[in-house]
Amino acid sequence: MDISTVCIHGGYQPDWAGSVTPPVYLSSTFAHPGIGSSTGYDYSRLQNPTREYLEKTVCALEEGHDAMAFSSGMAAIACVLELFRPGDHIITSADLYGGSIRLFHTISEKNGLTFTALDTGDLPAVQAAIRPETKAIFVETPSNPTMQITDLRALSELARQRGLVTIVDNTFLTPYFQKPILLGADLVVHSGTKYLSGHNDVLAGFVISARADDSERLRFLFKTIGSCLSAFDSWMVLRGIKTLPLRMERHGTSAAALADWLTGHPKVKRVYYPGVAGSAGYQTSLAQTSGFGGMISFETDTEETAHAILERVKLILFAESLGGAETLITYPILQTHADVPREECLAKGINERLLRLSVGLEGVDDIISDLKQALDD
Ligand SMILES: Cc1ncc(COP(=O)(O)O)c(C=O)c1O
C-alpha cells in the first residue's frame, strides 16, 4: 500500500455509524459484558480505541510489530530506558536533542545506567566503546542540531552481532523519509509533537517495536507508568498524519532551497543540511532515506549576526520545537541545549553563532525574504 494511503486509512475503518473520521472515545473506563469477559477495552491507561487507531497507523508507517502512543516524546524515551537495569551501559550519538541528554545524565544515571556519547557514524569508535555491560545504542540521524548522519544498516548489523538493542529517534525524518526498522533497528522513538502531528498544536510521543518480545515488555511498562496519550490528542495526531506525505515533501523542497540560499550568503559560515551534495553524511543519506527533511542548522559569522536574526525575523517565529506548518528559528545553545554543559556544546559545534531552522510550509520565497531582511538590515 502506498504510504499516503496508510497515512489516511492505516489504522481506522469507518465504524458502525459510517463515521469517516475516527470517533474520540473520551471514556476513561469501559463496561464489562460479564465476569471474565471484556470488549478488549478495560481502562484507558491500558487501551483506548482512539489511541489504538493512531497506534495502528504509526505502527504501519514504521513497519513495526507494535506502536505505543505517549503523552510526549520524552515520556516515550523515558519508558524505553526502563527496559534496562542498574549497571547497564548505553552508547548514544554525541549530538542529540538536549532533553534526551538531560534525561540520560540525571534520571537514568541516578537509576544506575551509564552512557558513552560518541559519533555513531564512526563504526570503529562504536565498536571500541562496546563493553561487556553494554546493552543498547541510541541514535539520532540526522542528529539535533548538527545533522550528523549514522549508517543505520551498518550500525544495526554491528549491534545485532554484539547482542545490543538499536534504538533510533526518527523525529526529524519520520517514516515518510526513513524507516529505521527496515534498516535493522529494534526500537524507534518519536516526538510526535513534531512532523507526525505537524501543526504545533499537540504534544505526543511514540515507541515502535520491531519484535513481539520487546512489545510485551514495553506494553507492561506503558500500562504501569501511565504516560499514555489522551484520546483527544490521539485524534489530533491522527488528523495531522493524514497530510504527512504532502507536508514532508514541501518541508523538504523548501529546506533544500533555503540551504542553497544560506550557503551563498556572506554572513553564513556553515550550513548543516544532509541534502548538501558532498557533505559528510550525503552518500549515507542517499542510501538510507528517501529525502533529507526540513531541518537546517547554520552558523553565522558572529554572535551579533545570530542575535540580530533572532531579533529581526518577522514571518519566521523565534520559538523552540520543529516540524509544524510555521517556520521556527531556534537558538540551540540557549534553548534545546540549555541544560547541556557549555564545553560539551562547544565541542559539538553548538556555539553562540549556531541557529536552527525548522522550515515550515509558507511560500519559500517569503521565508527567504524574511531571512534576507534579518541578515542584511
Ligand atoms: C529529536 C527529538 N527527540 C525527542 C524530543 C522530545 O519530544 P517532546 O518535546 O515531544 O517531549 C524532541 C523535542 O524537541 C526532539 O527534537
The ligand as an SDF file (V2000), in Angstrom:
LIG
                    3D

 16 16  0  0  0  0  0  0  0  0999 V2000
   14.7550   14.7050   18.1890 C   0  0  0  0  0  0  0  0  0  0  0  0
   13.8440   14.8920   19.3750 C   0  0  0  0  0  0  0  0  0  0  0  0
   13.5350   13.8320   20.1310 N   0  0  0  0  0  0  0  0  0  0  0  0
   12.7210   13.9420   21.2090 C   0  0  0  0  0  0  0  0  0  0  0  0
   12.1890   15.1630   21.5890 C   0  0  0  0  0  0  0  0  0  0  0  0
   11.2960   15.2640   22.7850 C   0  0  0  0  0  0  0  0  0  0  0  0
    9.9590   15.3400   22.3970 O   0  0  0  0  0  0  0  0  0  0  0  0
    8.7980   16.0960   23.2040 P   0  0  0  0  0  0  0  0  0  0  0  0
    9.1300   17.5590   23.1950 O   0  0  0  0  0  0  0  0  0  0  0  0
    7.5610   15.7480   22.4430 O   0  0  0  0  0  0  0  0  0  0  0  0
    8.8050   15.5460   24.5840 O   0  0  0  0  0  0  0  0  0  0  0  0
   12.4800   16.3000   20.8140 C   0  0  0  0  0  0  0  0  0  0  0  0
   11.9200   17.6010   21.1870 C   0  0  0  0  0  0  0  0  0  0  0  0
   12.2820   18.6290   20.6650 O   0  0  0  0  0  0  0  0  0  0  0  0
   13.3330   16.1570   19.6860 C   0  0  0  0  0  0  0  0  0  0  0  0
   13.6550   17.2060   18.9160 O   0  0  0  0  0  0  0  0  0  0  0  0
  1  2  1  0
  2  3  1  0
  2 15  2  0
  3  4  2  0
  4  5  1  0
  5  6  1  0
  5 12  2  0
  6  7  1  0
  7  8  1  0
  8  9  2  0
  8 10  1  0
  8 11  1  0
 12 13  1  0
 12 15  1  0
 13 14  2  0
 15 16  1  0
M  END
$$$$
